[in-house]
Amino acid sequence: MGKLVIKFQGKLIGEVNLKLGDTKIGRKPGCDIVLNDAAVSGEHAIVKTVGLKSAIHDLGSTNGTFIENKRVKHHDLRHGEEIIIGAHLLIYRDDVNLETPALGKRPVAAATPPAESQEKTQVITAFAQLLAVEGKDKGKRMPLVKEEVTLENPGGKPARIFRTSEGYVLHAAVGPGEPRINDKPVPPGGQLLERGDFVEVAGTKFRFFK
């Protein structure tokens, strides 16, 4: 099965393994791959994967979906092709194609993926997110696509999350009313976030996912 290598302004954001079925790409938090880019439509495009084959379909986006600088509505993806969506570059890689098949034999793609495989497929994202689980913004998702994300704290100092080579690091001041992690003060020097951590800022509690 293929994957997408995602770059923004020449910088690597991450790699996403494609799942069987549909992988939706867009600016809305509910998409499988969220691209925080004003040139990207809320639901911009979708990659449909059946067996070992993947194809990209534009969803009527405003600014279009491009393959090698050619605007497309539908395109069967091949290894190494570059998909341009807004300012993002998504490189399709099909590692299966890197293996040379035995003479006279070709990999066989299943016409319909098994239901069990679909049930085990999890939602995927190109980067980590915060999900508001308590407070006025409950249910809101915040993709952490920038190298620095600020969580405002009226009346106090904000929390800042930095995307580093080691992961996402939370920094905040210590004191009454200041941001907390897992109901504890943020340690001096910051704390590396782990999946499931809770970050509380200005009465809103977020859960960290990656």
Disulfide bonds with the S-S distance in Angstrom:
none
